[in-house]
Amino acid sequence: MIPRALAGAVVGVVFLGVASAPALAGAAEFFADAEAGGGYDGNLNAASNSGDAEGAGFGFASGGLGIAGAPGGALRGELSARWNGVLYEQYSDLSVQRLALIGTLRARATESITLRLSPSLGGSFHGDADRDTLDLGLGIGARFALGRRFTLDPGYTLVRRDAAPSVFDRTAHRFALALGAEPWKSGYLRLTSTVELGEVVRYVETMGGGSGGGGGGGSGSTTGRGRPNDTFGADWIADREDATSAELALVVEQGLTDRIFVALGGGYSRVWADSSRYDVYFTNASLGVRWP
């Protein structure tokens, strides 16, 4: 039998080929971008009691290089390679670098509606080797132009991350609705509402510890998949649970030149996991460049 991860990779390659074919078939143009910044992430251990939440600052950077083409008037294809990394100095196990190959196919249905298909194939690499995953994604969506200054982007993304220990596997069905606006010169706002059906990794103290991420002392794992983990200290386990989350995030971007920009962002989400409910929030700031 073909391993599930290998089968997923093969399917991912096929989707990438379909989505990026227009970029390779016609007159091509190259594009690139880079961004770096920092922020604060609250409740990294998914604690249901805010007094037990572990938060920390982080630094991040990203970059991409791609090729785009539009052989037909209504079709545009893109193929890009992207890297991004997040560093948690206090909790190095949670630091991650991700590499991905992304194909995007856009089809203009009308003057104001554009459809999108966006498959991706890549990997995530953590300070803890057990967390390393093969990453597969498939996004579909649309963009509605609302006049000259506003856009509305509904979309759905399927995310699959395969890890060696199943506790760090993750499957998510993400439904998003984003409102974009250009309210002033070189300024851009994006407000995104997301509902995600999937799984989360939670950190729970066992009988040897106190309240921890589980919201109270106990035997630890609620699923039988729990795995010893010392990210937040001794006598903890990592456990995976089914969960539903709702998030609201805002990004404000200001262009400094035609290619350089600064961005401020933040978000809040509510998570309903099998064993508890908890809140997550984050803020960040960055400096970036795009070409052309």
C-alpha positions in Angstrom: 0.0 0.0 0.0 1.3 3.5 -0.9 1.9 5.5 2.4 -0.6 8.2 2.9 2.1 11.0 3.0 3.6 9.8 -0.3 0.2 9.6 -2.0 -0.6 13.1 -0.8 2.7 14.3 -2.2 2.0 12.8 -5.6 -1.4 14.5 -5.7 0.2 17.8 -4.6 2.6 17.6 -7.5 -0.2 17.0 -10.0 -2.2 20.0 -8.7 0.9 22.2 -8.7 1.5 21.3 -12.4 -2.1 22.2 -13.3 -2.1 25.5 -11.4 1.3 26.7 -12.6 1.1 25.6 -16.3 0.0 29.0 -17.6 3.0 30.6 -15.8 5.4 28.4 -17.8 3.5 28.4 -21.1 3.5 32.1 -21.9 5.7 35.1 -21.6 6.9 34.9 -18.1 7.7 37.6 -15.5 9.5 37.1 -12.2 8.6 38.4 -8.8 10.0 38.4 -5.3 9.4 39.6 -1.8 10.9 39.6 1.6 9.7 40.6 5.1 11.0 40.5 8.7 9.7 41.6 12.0 8.6 40.5 15.5 5.6 40.2 17.8 4.1 38.6 20.8 2.1 35.4 20.9 -0.2 34.8 23.9 -1.2 31.4 25.3 1.3 29.1 23.5 0.3 26.2 25.8 -3.4 26.6 25.0 -4.4 27.1 28.7 -8.1 27.3 29.4 -7.3 29.5 32.5 -5.7 32.8 31.5 -3.5 32.8 34.6 -1.8 29.6 33.4 -1.2 30.9 29.8 2.4 31.0 28.6 3.1 33.8 26.2 6.4 34.9 24.5 7.8 37.3 22.0 9.0 36.0 18.6 10.9 37.1 15.6 10.0 36.1 12.1 11.2 36.5 8.5 9.9 35.3 5.1 10.9 35.4 1.5 9.7 34.2 -1.9 10.7 34.0 -5.5 8.3 33.2 -8.3 7.4 33.2 -12.0 4.1 34.3 -13.4 2.5 34.3 -16.9 -0.8 34.9 -18.6 -0.9 33.1 -22.0 -4.7 33.7 -22.2 -6.6 36.8 -21.5 -8.6 35.3 -18.7 -6.0 33.0 -17.1 -2.9 33.8 -15.0 -0.7 31.2 -13.5 2.0 31.6 -10.8 4.7 29.2 -9.5 6.7 30.3 -6.4 9.0 28.9 -3.8 8.6 30.4 -0.3 10.5 30.2 3.0 9.4 31.5 6.3 10.7 31.1 9.8 9.5 31.9 13.3 11.9 32.0 16.3 10.7 31.7 19.9 13.8 32.4 22.0 12.1 31.3 25.2 10.5 28.1 23.8 12.9 27.0 21.1 10.9 23.7 20.5 8.1 25.9 19.0 10.5 27.6 16.5 9.8 26.6 13.0 11.1 27.0 9.4 8.8 26.2 6.5 9.6 25.7 2.8 6.8 25.4 0.2 6.3 25.3 -3.5 3.0 27.0 -4.3 1.1 27.1 -7.6 -1.7 29.6 -8.2 -4.2 29.6 -11.0 -6.4 32.7 -11.4 -9.3 32.9 -13.8 -11.2 36.1 -14.5 -14.9 35.3 -14.6 -16.1 38.8 -15.1 -14.6 42.3 -14.8 -15.2 42.2 -11.1 -14.9 38.5 -10.2 -11.7 36.4 -10.2 -11.5 32.8 -9.2 -8.5 31.1 -7.6 -7.0 27.6 -7.2 -3.9 27.4 -5.1 -2.2 24.0 -4.2 1.0 23.8 -2.2 3.6 21.2 -1.2 6.3 21.6 1.4 7.7 20.9 4.8 7.9 22.3 8.3 11.2 21.9 10.3 11.2 22.5 14.1 13.7 22.6 16.9 12.1 19.4 18.0 12.6 16.8 15.2 9.4 15.0 16.2 7.4 17.9 15.0 8.8 17.9 11.4 6.0 17.5 8.9 5.2 17.0 5.3 2.8 19.8 4.4 0.1 19.7 1.8 -2.5 22.4 1.0 -5.2 23.1 -1.4 -7.0 26.5 -1.5 -9.9 27.6 -3.6 -11.5 31.1 -3.5 -12.7 34.1 -5.3 -12.1 37.9 -5.3 -15.0 40.4 -5.8 -14.0 43.9 -6.6 -16.3 46.3 -4.8 -15.8 49.5 -6.6 -12.2 50.9 -6.9 -11.1 50.7 -3.3 -12.6 47.6 -1.7 -12.3 43.8 -2.3 -14.1 40.8 -0.7 -12.3 37.5 -0.7 -14.2 34.3 0.4 -12.1 31.1 0.4 -11.6 27.6 1.7 -8.2 25.9 2.4 -7.5 22.3 3.2 -4.3 21.8 5.2 -2.6 18.5 6.0 0.6 18.1 8.0 2.0 14.6 8.5 4.4 14.0 11.4 6.2 10.8 12.5 4.5 10.8 16.0 0.7 11.1 15.2 0.2 13.6 18.1 1.8 16.3 15.9 -0.3 15.4 12.8 -2.8 18.0 11.8 -5.7 18.3 9.4 -7.7 21.5 9.1 -10.6 22.8 7.1 -10.3 26.6 7.0 -13.1 28.9 5.8 -12.2 32.6 5.5 -13.8 35.8 4.5 -11.5 38.9 4.0 -12.4 42.5 3.4 -9.6 44.6 1.8 -9.6 48.4 1.5 -7.3 51.1 0.3 -8.5 54.1 2.4 -5.6 56.4 1.7 -2.6 56.8 -0.5 -0.3 53.8 -0.4 -2.3 52.4 2.6 -4.0 49.1 2.8 -6.2 47.4 5.4 -7.2 43.7 5.5 -9.8 42.4 8.0 -10.1 38.6 7.9 -12.6 36.4 9.7 -11.7 32.7 9.8 -13.5 29.6 11.0 -11.4 26.4 11.2 -12.5 22.8 11.8 -9.6 20.6 12.6 -7.2 19.6 15.4 -4.9 21.4 17.9 -1.9 20.3 19.9 -2.4 21.0 23.6 0.1 20.8 26.5 -1.1 19.2 29.6 0.6 18.6 33.0 0.3 15.1 34.3 -0.4 14.0 37.9 3.1 15.2 38.8 2.3 18.8 38.0 -0.3 21.5 38.6 -3.0 23.0 36.5 -1.2 23.6 33.2 -2.8 23.7 29.8 -5.4 21.2 30.7 -7.0 23.5 33.2 -6.5 21.1 36.1 -4.4 18.3 37.4 -5.1 14.8 36.1 -3.7 11.8 34.2 -2.9 14.0 31.2 -3.9 12.7 27.8 -7.6 12.7 27.0 -7.1 10.7 23.7 -4.5 8.1 24.5 -2.1 9.7 22.0 -0.3 11.8 24.5 3.5 12.1 24.2 5.9 13.2 26.9 7.1 16.8 26.1 9.3 19.2 28.1 8.6 22.4 26.1 7.0 24.0 29.1 8.7 22.0 31.8 8.9 18.5 33.2 5.8 16.3 33.8 4.0 17.6 30.7 2.6 15.8 27.7 1.6 17.0 24.2 -1.8 15.8 23.1 -3.9 16.3 20.0 -7.6 17.1 20.2 -10.4 17.9 17.7 -11.2 21.5 17.8 -13.1 24.4 16.2 -11.8 27.9 16.2 -13.0 31.3 15.2 -10.5 34.1 14.5 -10.6 37.8 13.7 -7.4 39.4 12.4 -6.5 42.9 11.1 -3.4 43.9 9.1 -2.6 47.6 8.4 0.0 48.2 5.7 1.7 51.4 4.6 3.9 51.8 1.6 7.0 53.9 2.2 8.1 53.7 -1.5 6.8 51.8 -4.5 8.5 48.6 -3.2 9.1 49.1 0.6 6.3 48.8 3.2 5.7 48.6 6.9 2.9 46.5 8.4 1.1 46.2 11.8 -1.1 43.3 12.6 -3.0 41.6 15.4 -5.6 39.0 16.0 -7.8 37.1 18.5 -9.3 33.7 18.3 -11.5 31.5 20.5 -10.9 27.7 20.4 -13.4 25.1 21.4 -11.4 21.9 21.9 -12.7 18.5 23.1 -11.7 19.0 26.7 -11.8 22.8 27.2 -12.2 26.2 25.7 -9.4 28.8 25.5 -8.4 32.1 23.9 -5.4 33.0 21.7 -4.1 36.4 20.7 -1.1 37.8 18.8 0.4 41.1 17.7 3.2 41.8 15.2 5.1 44.5 13.2 7.3 44.1 10.2 9.2 45.8 7.4 9.1 44.3 3.9 9.9 44.8 0.2 8.3 43.6 -3.0 9.6 43.4 -6.6 8.6 44.4 -9.1 
